[in-house]
Amino acid sequence: MLTALSWLLIVPVAGGTVYALLSAVTTLRFLRPRAPQAPVRSWPGVTILKPVHGLEKDLECNLRSACAQDYPGPYQVVMAVQRLDDPALSILERLRAEFGEARVTVVVRDSTPVVNGKIQNLCNALGSARHEVIVISDSDVHLPADYLRRIVAPLAASPGGEQVGYTCTLYRAEHAERWYEALELLTYNADFTPSVMFAAQTGAASLCIGASVALRRSTLEAIGGLESLSTYLVEDYELGRRIHARGLRMELVPYFVGLTVDLASARSWALHQIYWDLNTKAANPVGFFLTVLTRGIPFAVLFALARAFDPLSLIVLAQALAVRLGSAAFIARCMNDGESLRRLVWLPVRDLAGLATWALAFLKRQVVWRGVEFELTRDGRIVPRTT
């Protein structure tokens, strides 16, 4: 017989089962083959902004992919660093020499992060942008050769921004080498990216994927410019919210860029998981709280513990594991994600840790960005830590 506690624990197990199955369906529907778009008659000039900080794993390869795009229009890559002695500078200068100053611009400005360091670095880069369409692409993102064509096409087909205000692509984490990097990879590929496709298919939430986004400079200026986003922890969510408020929509392109997983230690992974959950909570507090109802594996484990691993609880636990792992494997195949398939054994561990970091996100009010500590306000803004 189920006690009140057992009923309380079984609800998220059921919710997780339903959500896992729905995520598999929405992923299949979102990534299904589509009719080809009408050809673009005139490709606009594009500036790719690449904020850089230090020598990340695969940095030169990722930056080079931005410089070698198969794009029929003019485009520029602006790479910006915020330290005069940044060790990545030699790579940036080498790429500028290789591709020429018409293609690559290097911006070096000594500016210690005051609040949102990424936005601060992007502001420095934007001052050297030559074109109307701006693409923001993180330094750890690898761009396939046709990336600019794919992300710019919806904007080029909507001149003047009558409908499409910004476009985003999906991303797929890759190159996990250690166990904690495998956990990070699964956070992206088995949790975040499927949730983005779920939201896109169901309209459950508005979003903006800041690691890969394109918009017009005129749109950016109309919402207050990059500088006005500098106090927000989740600047991409605020960017999307402001554009939506102007009656423009987001076009999520069914296309993947690569995101290099690069963590120094297990502690770095844990801190980043908490930081990730703080971002999600700041962007959508109610939605983040309700995700507890979809955490099937952790609550199936708690259910089994509460019932001393009796036969019923073991059946529930086995069902939760089977549905979660099966749906994640199906989603990985839809995403052509062989690396996640090889790492699925770590998914229950990731899900158990995810419940812990979810709880910690309600207790912590400090965030760390590039080694600098900030306080998080109740409205999702960040301020320098004073103590």
FENQUIHU-V299331 format. One record per residue. N is the residue number from 1. RES is the residue in one small letter. PHI is phi as a letter, one per 20 degrees, with the letter a starting at -180 (NA if undefined). PSI is psi in whole degrees, 0 to 359 (999 if undefined). NEAR is the number of other ideal C-beta (glycine too) atoms within 10 Angstrom. Layout:
{{N,RES,PHI,PSI,NEAR} {N,RES,PHI,PSI,NEAR}}
This chain:
{{1,m,NA,137,4} {2,l,e,129,12} {3,t,e,174,10} {4,a,f,320,7} {5,l,f,318,12} {6,s,f,317,16} {7,w,f,321,10} {8,l,f,321,14} {9,l,f,332,23} {10,i,f,338,18} {11,v,f,311,12} {12,p,f,332,24} {13,v,f,314,25} {14,a,f,318,16} {15,g,f,319,18} {16,g,f,322,25} {17,t,f,312,20} {18,v,f,316,14} {19,y,f,320,22} {20,a,f,317,24} {21,l,f,318,14} {22,l,f,323,16} {23,s,f,321,23} {24,a,f,318,20} {25,v,f,315,13} {26,t,f,327,21} {27,t,f,314,23} {28,l,f,316,15} {29,r,f,320,13} {30,f,f,323,18} {31,l,e,6,17} {32,r,f,152,9} {33,p,g,140,6} {34,r,c,161,8} {35,a,f,141,5} {36,p,f,143,6} {37,q,f,158,10} {38,a,f,143,8} {39,p,f,144,7} {40,v,f,128,16} {41,r,e,326,8} {42,s,b,117,8} {43,w,e,126,17} {44,p,f,161,16} {45,g,f,143,15} {46,v,c,140,25} {47,t,d,124,22} {48,i,e,125,28} {49,l,e,126,26} {50,k,c,99,28} {51,p,f,128,23} {52,v,c,142,26} {53,h,b,100,20} {54,g,m,178,12} {55,l,e,90,14} {56,e,e,162,16} {57,k,g,135,14} {58,d,m,24,18} {59,l,g,311,20} {60,e,f,320,15} {61,c,f,317,12} {62,n,f,317,23} {63,l,f,322,27} {64,r,f,325,18} {65,s,f,331,19} {66,a,f,330,26} {67,c,e,344,20} {68,a,d,43,14} {69,q,f,143,20} {70,d,e,81,10} {71,y,c,129,17} {72,p,f,344,11} {73,g,d,176,16} {74,p,f,141,14} {75,y,b,156,22} {76,q,c,147,19} {77,v,d,120,26} {78,v,d,118,23} {79,m,d,126,28} {80,a,c,138,27} {81,v,c,158,26} {82,q,d,12,21} {83,r,c,137,16} {84,l,f,336,9} {85,d,d,23,8} {86,d,g,127,18} {87,p,f,345,12} {88,a,f,349,19} {89,l,g,323,17} {90,s,f,324,11} {91,i,f,317,18} {92,l,f,316,24} {93,e,f,324,14} {94,r,f,319,14} {95,l,f,324,22} {96,r,f,320,17} {97,a,f,324,10} {98,e,f,315,12} {99,f,e,349,15} {100,g,n,156,10} {101,e,f,340,10} {102,a,f,333,9} {103,r,e,317,17} {104,v,d,128,23} {105,t,d,131,19} {106,v,d,126,20} {107,v,d,123,21} {108,v,c,115,17} {109,r,b,119,15} {110,d,f,104,10} {111,s,b,98,15} {112,t,f,132,10} {113,p,g,128,19} {114,v,e,312,15} {115,v,c,257,19} {116,n,f,103,22} {117,g,f,327,20} {118,k,f,314,22} {119,i,f,320,25} {120,q,f,317,20} {121,n,f,321,26} {122,l,f,322,24} {123,c,f,318,20} {124,n,f,318,20} {125,a,f,321,26} {126,l,f,331,21} {127,g,f,339,10} {128,s,d,6,15} {129,a,f,136,21} {130,r,d,349,13} {131,h,d,165,17} {132,e,f,320,15} {133,v,e,128,25} {134,i,d,129,24} {135,v,d,126,26} {136,i,d,122,30} {137,s,c,120,27} {138,d,f,158,19} {139,s,f,337,23} {140,d,e,13,21} {141,v,d,131,21} {142,h,d,128,21} {143,l,d,120,25} {144,p,g,160,16} {145,a,f,333,11} {146,d,e,15,12} {147,y,g,310,26} {148,l,f,319,24} {149,r,g,315,18} {150,r,f,318,19} {151,i,e,334,26} {152,v,e,333,23} {153,a,g,314,20} {154,p,f,327,21} {155,l,f,319,25} {156,a,f,331,18} {157,a,e,357,15} {158,s,c,66,17} {159,p,f,138,12} {160,g,n,354,7} {161,g,m,29,18} {162,e,g,327,9} {163,q,c,303,13} {164,v,e,118,22} {165,g,e,328,26} {166,y,b,158,27} {167,t,c,150,27} {168,c,c,159,26} {169,t,d,163,23} {170,l,f,165,24} {171,y,c,155,23} {172,r,c,117,19} {173,a,f,149,24} {174,e,b,169,20} {175,h,m,38,17} {176,a,f,127,24} {177,e,d,334,12} {178,r,d,169,14} {179,w,f,321,13} {180,y,f,334,24} {181,e,f,329,23} {182,a,f,321,24} {183,l,f,320,24} {184,e,f,315,23} {185,l,g,317,26} {186,l,f,331,26} {187,t,g,317,24} {188,y,f,305,21} {189,n,e,333,28} {190,a,d,358,29} {191,d,c,295,19} {192,f,f,305,16} {193,t,f,316,24} {194,p,f,325,26} {195,s,f,327,20} {196,v,f,316,20} {197,m,f,324,22} {198,f,f,314,20} {199,a,f,321,16} {200,a,f,322,21} {201,q,f,326,17} {202,t,d,346,10} {203,g,m,23,7} {204,a,f,334,13} {205,a,b,152,14} {206,s,e,154,16} {207,l,b,167,20} {208,c,b,126,25} {209,i,e,97,22} {210,g,f,343,22} {211,a,f,347,17} {212,s,b,89,24} {213,v,b,144,20} {214,a,c,140,26} {215,l,b,167,26} {216,r,e,147,22} {217,r,g,323,15} {218,s,f,324,12} {219,t,f,318,21} {220,l,f,318,20} {221,e,f,325,10} {222,a,f,334,15} {223,i,e,9,20} {224,g,o,358,12} {225,g,n,168,13} {226,l,f,324,24} {227,e,g,325,12} {228,s,f,349,15} {229,l,e,0,24} {230,s,f,346,20} {231,t,d,5,19} {232,y,e,135,22} {233,l,f,314,22} {234,v,d,76,23} {235,e,f,330,24} {236,d,f,322,23} {237,y,f,317,23} {238,e,f,323,22} {239,l,g,310,26} {240,g,f,320,26} {241,r,f,317,16} {242,r,f,322,19} {243,i,f,319,23} {244,h,g,322,16} {245,a,f,340,10} {246,r,e,9,11} {247,g,n,12,10} {248,l,d,156,22} {249,r,d,165,16} {250,m,e,138,20} {251,e,d,112,20} {252,l,e,113,20} {253,v,e,131,17} {254,p,f,76,14} {255,y,b,143,18} {256,f,d,135,21} {257,v,d,164,23} {258,g,e,142,19} {259,l,c,114,24} {260,t,f,126,20} {261,v,e,125,26} {262,d,b,99,17} {263,l,c,139,20} {264,a,e,333,10} {265,s,a,171,10} {266,a,f,325,13} {267,r,f,320,10} {268,s,f,321,14} {269,w,f,313,22} {270,a,f,316,17} {271,l,f,323,15} {272,h,f,326,16} {273,q,f,317,22} {274,i,f,317,20} {275,y,g,318,17} {276,w,f,315,18} {277,d,f,325,22} {278,l,f,321,24} {279,n,f,312,21} {280,t,f,318,18} {281,k,f,320,22} {282,a,f,324,23} {283,a,f,321,22} {284,n,b,81,19} {285,p,g,315,14} {286,v,f,313,7} {287,g,f,320,14} {288,f,f,317,18} {289,f,f,319,13} {290,l,f,345,11} {291,t,f,344,21} {292,v,f,335,16} {293,l,f,357,16} {294,t,d,10,20} {295,r,e,77,22} {296,g,f,309,25} {297,i,f,311,25} {298,p,g,318,22} {299,f,f,335,27} {300,a,f,323,29} {301,v,f,315,22} {302,l,f,322,22} {303,f,f,316,25} {304,a,f,320,20} {305,l,f,317,12} {306,a,f,332,17} {307,r,d,17,18} {308,a,l,35,7} {309,f,l,45,13} {310,d,f,170,11} {311,p,g,318,8} {312,l,f,315,14} {313,s,f,326,21} {314,l,f,325,14} {315,i,f,316,12} {316,v,f,316,24} {317,l,f,317,22} {318,a,f,319,12} {319,q,f,317,15} {320,a,f,317,27} {321,l,f,317,17} {322,a,f,316,12} {323,v,f,316,21} {324,r,f,310,23} {325,l,f,321,17} {326,g,f,315,14} {327,s,f,322,22} {328,a,f,321,25} {329,a,f,318,17} {330,f,f,316,17} {331,i,f,318,23} {332,a,f,321,23} {333,r,f,320,14} {334,c,f,326,17} {335,m,e,3,20} {336,n,l,45,9} {337,d,d,80,23} {338,g,f,330,11} {339,e,f,319,17} {340,s,f,322,26} {341,l,g,320,13} {342,r,f,339,13} {343,r,d,6,22} {344,l,f,337,18} {345,v,f,336,9} {346,w,e,353,20} {347,l,f,318,23} {348,p,g,323,18} {349,v,f,316,15} {350,r,f,319,22} {351,d,f,321,26} {352,l,f,316,14} {353,a,f,327,18} {354,g,f,325,21} {355,l,f,323,18} {356,a,f,315,14} {357,t,f,330,19} {358,w,g,314,20} {359,a,f,320,11} {360,l,f,331,14} {361,a,f,338,23} {362,f,e,349,13} {363,l,d,328,7} {364,k,e,143,14} {365,r,c,15,13} {366,q,d,143,13} {367,v,c,153,19} {368,v,c,125,13} {369,w,c,118,16} {370,r,l,39,12} {371,g,n,359,7} {372,v,d,132,14} {373,e,e,140,12} {374,f,c,157,22} {375,e,e,143,14} {376,l,d,123,20} {377,t,e,170,14} {378,r,f,335,8} {379,d,e,18,8} {380,g,n,13,20} {381,r,e,162,18} {382,i,d,145,24} {383,v,c,152,12} {384,p,g,139,11} {385,r,f,132,14} {386,t,e,345,5} {387,t,c,999,4}}
